[in-house]
Amino acid sequence: MNVMPREPTREEINRIIEDFKNAVLRAEKARFDAVQLHCAHEYLLSEFLSPHTNRR
């Protein structure tokens, strides 16, 4: 797509954390029993788990 990947800034990471938190709160309000965080296949969360890609 002609877009060079880059590391997110600290502010962007904090915003992502808030977005996940708000999604869980919406699920709770909708009376879901649980939420599943998909951390595989190079999705964003898996990037934080891998020492290869997480340089923080």
HUQUI-V995439 format. One record per run of one state. SS is the DSSP state (@ for helix, = for strand, . for the rest). FROM is the first residue (numbers start at 1). TO is the last residue. If there is no record, write none. Layout:
# HUQUI-V995439
((SS & FROM & TO) (SS & FROM & TO))
This chain:
# HUQUI-V995439
((. & 1 & 9) (@ & 10 & 29) (. & 30 & 43) (@ & 44 & 49) (. & 50 & 56))
